[in-house]
Amino acid sequence: MLARVMSYCNSTSCINHHLFQCQQHRVLQHPLLLNDLLHRLEQLQQPQSRIHPCVEIGSEVTIRQLFQHGCAGEVFTVQLVEPSRANPNQGLVSYLSPIGLALLALPLGAEFSVVSGASDSRWRLMALNRKGASNE
């Protein structure tokens, strides 16, 4: 509880964890991360992304953390937004955060990993609402 009040959390089951925080400068200055971002944005422009919905900027998503022993972790519902609108405490997560970048262009039901430093966490995209998406 104290970690949430202090806006710092060491657990990936906390919305204040660094996985949910915008890392715009890191992404834009790291060639591999920038390449991944551009590739995902290009995927969203393809016609098949209209037929098979996937996460885009503005999408509201529900994700669940997965653990090694088949146990399911906490569930989060967040909306992917521009970095200037990001506020993880209100469920608005930048697409330039580690979790946001991993979600971008994923289809419903996809499992994905987020690697941050020495930690690796597994997640599943449980629900996708593109109502607020930028291309709708």
N, C-alpha and C positions, 0 to 999 in steps of 0.2 A: 504494500500500500504506500509506504513512504517513497518507494522508487517512482510510482506514478505521480505523486504530489510534486516531487522534485524534477519531473519531466525527464527522467532517465530510467532506463530499465535494461537489465542485462539478459532478460529472458525473451525469446522470440515469441512468446505468448502475450506480449505487451505491445500495444500500438505505439508506444514511445521508443521501441527498439529501433536501432539505426537502420534496420532493413526497410522501415517505413518512412525514413527521413530523406528528403531531397538531397541528392549528391551531384548537383548540376555540374560543378566545376570538375569533379573527378571524372564524370562521364565524358565531358567535352574535351578534356585534356588527355584522355587515355585512348590511344588509337583503336585498340580492340573493342572497347566498350562503345566507342563512337561508331565503329563499323557495324556492330551488332544493332545499335539503335537505328541506323540508316537502313539496314537490311529489313528490320521489322516494319519500319514505316513504309518501305517500298512494298512489302507483302500486303499491307493494308490497302494499297492502291490497285491491287490485282482484282479482276472481275470475280474470281472465285471467293473472295472475302465477303462479297454481298450474298452469295448463295449459301456459304457455310460461315455463319457468324463467328467472329472472333473479337477479342478484346481490343478496343481502340480508345483513344483519348476521349474521355467523357463517359465511358462505360462504367456501370456500377457492377461490381463483382463480389461474389461470396467465395472465400477461400478457406480451406481447412489445412492445418499443419498435420503432417503425417510423421509417425515415429517408426523406428526400425522393427519393432515387434508387432506391427500391424495395428497398433493403437492409434486412434485418431485424437488429435489435439484440439486446441481452441479454434473457433470459427470467427472470421472477421468479414464484415461487409464494408467495402470501401469503394470510392469512386476515383478513377484515374483522371487527374487534372493537370493543367499546365503548372510549371513550377511556381509561378507567382500566386496561384490560388491554393497551393498545398497547405493543409492543416490536418495532420494525422489525428489529432484529438477530436476533430469533427468528421473523421472518415474520408477526408480529401487527401489522397496520396499522389504525389508527383509521379509522372511516368519516368522521371529521371532518378527515382529512388531505386534501390536494388530490387525490391519486390515489384515495383511498377514496370521497370525495364524487363523483368522476367515474364510478367503477364502480357505485355504488349504483343498482339497478333496471335495469342493462343486461342484454340477452340475450346468450347465447353467440355468439361470432363478431363482436360489435360492435366497430367502430373508434371511438375517442374521442380527444379532445384534452384536455390539461391545460395551462392557461395559468397561469403563475406569474411575476409581474413582467413582464419583457420577454421571457421565454422561453416557447415553445410546443412541447410535445412530443406526438407521435402514438403511440397504443398500440392493440393489438388484444387482445381477450379470447379467449384460446386454449382455456381449459378452465374449467369451472365445476362445483364440488362443493358442493351445498347441505346436505350431511349435518349440519354443525354449525350450520345456520341457525336463527335464533331462533324462526321460526314453524313449524318441522317438528315 
